[in-house]
Each structure stands twice: as C-alpha cells, then as structure tokens.
Amino acid sequence: MVKEIDSLNTNPEEFAQTPPRDLHPTSDIRFVMVNIGDLSSKVDALIKSVDGHGDKIDDLRHKVSFVKGAIWVMGAVLGLMVVIATWYFTGKLSIVVS
C-alpha cells in the first residue's frame, strides 16, 4: 500500500511533445486593442451620463428641504391660529386685547 502511494507522488519522466494550443485563432493582440478601445469609449460615455445625476440629486435635496421647512412654518401658523381661535371663542382674547 505504501509503495503504491509513493509511485503516485513521483515526478513525471515523459513530457508532452505537442506545443500548447492558442486560446484565440489569431496570435496577435489586435482583438485586445479593439476591445480596450470600445471599453474606454463606453466608460467615457458612462462618466458623462453620471455627471448630471449629482446635480439632479442635489437639486432634489434642496426642494425637499424647502418643502419640509414650509410644512414647519404652516404648522406653526396653524397652531397659532388654533390658539387665537380658542381664546376668541372662550372670551380670553378680549382680556388679552384690552
């Protein structure tokens, strides 16, 4: 059993005599250069389209902040109107005015 395992762990004595096959049918690098050119032009187009998104998001953030501020102001005005109406209907407004 030990001799069988030792025979499996030896270095090969014969090597392949055929040359390794090419991964692509052509041995030059032209196809890589064309693909890199396509990729770089697509990346440039992507960068141009993404640049506008930051401005749009910033504009939307300002609009949302404005609406939130308007809601707070309207809430304060409505609360003040409720207090004045309560004083008016309970008769306390005449005391405050006089």
FIKOLBA-213358 format. One record per residue (C-alpha): residue number from 0; residue in one letter; x, y, z. Coordinates in steps of 0.001 Angstrom, whole numbers, plus 500000, padded with zeros to 6 digits. Layout:
REM residues N
+------+-------+--------+--------+--------+
: tilo : marfi :      X :      Y :      Z :
+------+-------+--------+--------+--------+
:  NUM :     A :      X :      Y :      Z :
...
+------+-------+--------+--------+--------+
END
This chain:
REM residues 98
+------+-------+--------+--------+--------+
: tilo : marfi :      X :      Y :      Z :
+------+-------+--------+--------+--------+
:    0 :     M : 500000 : 500000 : 500000 :
:    1 :     V : 502810 : 502437 : 500889 :
:    2 :     K : 504663 : 501617 : 497666 :
:    3 :     E : 501549 : 502454 : 495591 :
:    4 :     I : 501250 : 505918 : 497178 :
:    5 :     D : 504962 : 506591 : 496663 :
:    6 :     S : 504650 : 505723 : 492982 :
:    7 :     L : 501857 : 508301 : 492603 :
:    8 :     N : 503958 : 511070 : 494148 :
:    9 :     T : 506889 : 510872 : 491735 :
:   10 :     N : 507815 : 513449 : 489112 :
:   11 :     P : 506819 : 512681 : 485532 :
:   12 :     E : 509518 : 511174 : 483362 :
:   13 :     E : 507914 : 511957 : 479992 :
:   14 :     F : 506548 : 515316 : 478883 :
:   15 :     A : 504096 : 516277 : 476153 :
:   16 :     Q : 505671 : 516782 : 472754 :
:   17 :     T : 502935 : 518981 : 471231 :
:   18 :     P : 503006 : 522788 : 471533 :
:   19 :     P : 500248 : 524328 : 473621 :
:   20 :     R : 497227 : 525476 : 471627 :
:   21 :     D : 496395 : 529162 : 471273 :
:   22 :     L : 493406 : 530447 : 473174 :
:   23 :     H : 492363 : 532528 : 470181 :
:   24 :     P : 492637 : 531705 : 466482 :
:   25 :     T : 494996 : 534612 : 465919 :
:   26 :     S : 498250 : 535008 : 467709 :
:   27 :     D : 498368 : 538823 : 467577 :
:   28 :     I : 496916 : 541289 : 470035 :
:   29 :     R : 494663 : 543285 : 467666 :
:   30 :     F : 491403 : 541987 : 469125 :
:   31 :     V : 492501 : 543083 : 472612 :
:   32 :     M : 493300 : 546596 : 471416 :
:   33 :     V : 489904 : 546904 : 469695 :
:   34 :     N : 488074 : 545702 : 472804 :
:   35 :     I : 490029 : 548088 : 475035 :
:   36 :     G : 489142 : 550971 : 472696 :
:   37 :     D : 485443 : 550026 : 472824 :
:   38 :     L : 485572 : 549730 : 476586 :
:   39 :     S : 487262 : 553084 : 477093 :
:   40 :     S : 484712 : 554854 : 474855 :
:   41 :     K : 481861 : 553239 : 476801 :
:   42 :     V : 483433 : 554287 : 480103 :
:   43 :     D : 483719 : 557872 : 478848 :
:   44 :     A : 480035 : 557845 : 477846 :
:   45 :     L : 479109 : 556427 : 481260 :
:   46 :     I : 481073 : 559142 : 483063 :
:   47 :     K : 479307 : 561851 : 481033 :
:   48 :     S : 475868 : 560424 : 481822 :
:   49 :     V : 476611 : 560023 : 485545 :
:   50 :     D : 477965 : 563574 : 485949 :
:   51 :     G : 474465 : 565051 : 485621 :
:   52 :     H : 472995 : 562811 : 488321 :
:   53 :     G : 474844 : 564570 : 491135 :
:   54 :     D : 473329 : 567909 : 490166 :
:   55 :     K : 469854 : 566398 : 489905 :
:   56 :     I : 470129 : 564762 : 493325 :
:   57 :     D : 471411 : 567995 : 494889 :
:   58 :     D : 468521 : 569946 : 493340 :
:   59 :     L : 466027 : 567391 : 494659 :
:   60 :     R : 467597 : 567626 : 498132 :
:   61 :     H : 467113 : 571414 : 498146 :
:   62 :     K : 463486 : 571058 : 497051 :
:   63 :     V : 462760 : 568505 : 499778 :
:   64 :     S : 464364 : 570768 : 502404 :
:   65 :     F : 462233 : 573690 : 501194 :
:   66 :     V : 459035 : 571626 : 501430 :
:   67 :     K : 459939 : 570404 : 504922 :
:   68 :     G : 460566 : 573999 : 506027 :
:   69 :     A : 457252 : 575116 : 504521 :
:   70 :     I : 455434 : 572336 : 506405 :
:   71 :     W : 457026 : 573500 : 509687 :
:   72 :     V : 456029 : 577117 : 509023 :
:   73 :     M : 452491 : 576145 : 508062 :
:   74 :     G : 452238 : 574011 : 511212 :
:   75 :     A : 453347 : 576933 : 513364 :
:   76 :     V : 450884 : 579302 : 511684 :
:   77 :     L : 448052 : 576786 : 512029 :
:   78 :     G : 448925 : 576243 : 515694 :
:   79 :     L : 448898 : 579995 : 516315 :
:   80 :     M : 445532 : 580285 : 514572 :
:   81 :     V : 444125 : 577499 : 516765 :
:   82 :     V : 445342 : 579280 : 519910 :
:   83 :     I : 443843 : 582607 : 518783 :
:   84 :     A : 440544 : 580927 : 517832 :
:   85 :     T : 440420 : 579178 : 521200 :
:   86 :     W : 440996 : 582457 : 523014 :
:   87 :     Y : 438365 : 584169 : 520861 :
:   88 :     F : 435657 : 581571 : 521487 :
:   89 :     T : 436401 : 581308 : 525223 :
:   90 :     G : 436397 : 585094 : 525655 :
:   91 :     K : 440009 : 585336 : 526765 :
:   92 :     L : 441024 : 587253 : 523627 :
:   93 :     S : 439098 : 590312 : 524781 :
:   94 :     I : 441063 : 590215 : 528044 :
:   95 :     V : 444390 : 589998 : 526167 :
:   96 :     V : 443442 : 592827 : 523760 :
:   97 :     S : 442176 : 595172 : 526463 :
+------+-------+--------+--------+--------+
END
